[in-house]
Amino acid sequence: MDSGQHIRASFTQTSDGLVAENDYARILLSPVQGQVFSDHLVEATECNCLIRPLNEKDISVYIDDQPAETLGFLRDGHTLWGRLATGDHPGHIRFCIRSDNVDLLYAELDVRPSHLDYETDYQIMRADLERISRELVYLLPDQTRISTRLTDDKGSNLDFHQVLDRLLNQLVRTLHAILKRPHRRLKTVQHIRAVDRAQGRDPDAVAHMIRSPQFWTHSGTDLPHLPIADGIGCTHLRETHRHSDIDTPLNRHLVAHLKRLSLRARSIAHTDLGHRLKIYVDRYLRLLPLPPARRDDTLPIHIDVRYQTAFALIRDLNRALVPCTGGPFDLSYRDTHALYEYWVYFTLVHTLCDIGFVPISDDNLFHLTDRGLSVSPAQGEASAIYLQRGERRIRCLYNMTYTTSSGRALTHDLRPDMIIEINNSNGERAIYAFDAKYRREDYNGTWIPMREDIDKMHAYRDAIGQVIDTDFQRILKSAVVLFPAQVDSAYQTHAFYTSLSYGIGGLPLLPGDANTLSALKGYIKEHIIA
């Protein structure tokens, strides 16, 4: 049997449900609740699943690489049946049917969010996180210490700007030394010139060329010529010149590296460091008017130490400018709901910066490694970034846990996705909680947050506080769930929205939607930093 495309099958919609089959096996999914479409399912869908071979063979069934029996499926003869629930994770469900270690059928089924374009949202959120992360780290003031391995294999907290500024200054000096005496090679060029314009380095050069037939060439133009023989004249001479040339593979490689560095410097061109980096690199590119290296350009075995230093410095600067790595950037489409949580946190911080706050430091958020700028707030680990405007300071916490052992929670440990803690100059402190939920439900044609998510906001506000003597004092001024939906006038009359003024509710925040970003900014101005 061909183990290639013959075993693959696609799901099609029938009156019984979704069916994937070939000549060897059949999968039937019959919806119990939720929405089923011709080529995919949506979140929170449950189906009865019937899997059987089309011949009398014992089969093994794997769903997302797990044996079906471990997922609760039962066997009836050669047939397996059970209940399949998609949960709230977009992605794919993979079915594989085998018999005697031979694949009989392979099929994949998409699971998509309820009317959410998660693929577009995923790309938008990744791009936003890249942009916001760079803006935040380069807006941090001088003397901000970020863990970096650029100068120490073990890693140490160094002044981020000082490290990059030193690398830039070293690169400028190295490039200046290269331009004083760049790598050259002797190049031979041949020119064909008219006899009366032939050039030479000594008085006998023209006569020598005239007496040497290998330099002669013929032209049909009516120009002065030398009589060679009856009916034959020489009008042009071929001259060979040798001169040094900087158009070498080594210099072309240097140009290619500088061009890539210049492109990456654009992302921080609004900062002093990025502006200077762009100016210096572009200046040296103008002084080296060469094309970038080609694929067949090989570097010499022995490279001048100046070029070695330049390549190493460009590499280290590129590490600070390459696309960000870390928690949010290691997520796939299947983890769009987790990416939404990261995106909401950085969007909240960026919105506060738009209002006028400036970042002053971070806590376990950014790292500079040999992979580049790493954004490190992994799920389950607390991180923070600190902002300030005048005498008012804000601490933006990610995954802050309030524990019963510390007296900060009443019944069990609670961990809101985000906490905004405002400290005023008079010593007053206000705390606001936010949860990001990449899901929603339909209420008479209007998207609203899930009721269970609103219930969690009530739990946060009632159970998070501080035990003082024998009294438990609640400390949250508000607890708000952010969910992906557009600004809807119908939702603004719903209880989940009108309750926002009392500190509980849901606020729409959709990736790529300027109206929801504006609404978030207005809510923060009115209810948090008023």
Secondary structure, DSSP 8 states (H G I E B T S, - for coil): ---SGGGB---EE-SSSEEEE-SSEEEEEEEEES-B-SSEEESS-EEEEEEEESSS---EEEETTEEGGGGT-EEETTEEEEEEE-TT--EEEEEEEEETTEEEEEEEEEEE-TT--HHHHHHHHHHHHHHHHHHHHHHS-TT-EEEE-SS-TT-EEEEHHHHHHHHHHHHHHHHHHHHHS---EEEEEEEEEEGGG---SSTTHHHHHHH-GGGEE---S----EEEETTEEE-EEEEEEEEEE---HHHHHHHHHHHHHHHHHGGGTTSHHHHHHHHHHHHHHHHS------TT----SS--HHHHHHHHHHHHHHHHHS--EEGGGG--GGGHHHHHHHHHHHHHHHHHHHHT-EEEEEES-EEEETTEEEE---TTS-EEEEEEETTEEEEEEES--B-TTTTSBSSS-B--SEEEEEE-TTS-EEEEEEEE-S--EEETTEEE--HHHHHHHHHHHHHBEEEETTEEEE-EEEEEEEES----TTGGGSHHHHGGGGTEEEEE--TT-HHHHHHHHHHHHHHT--
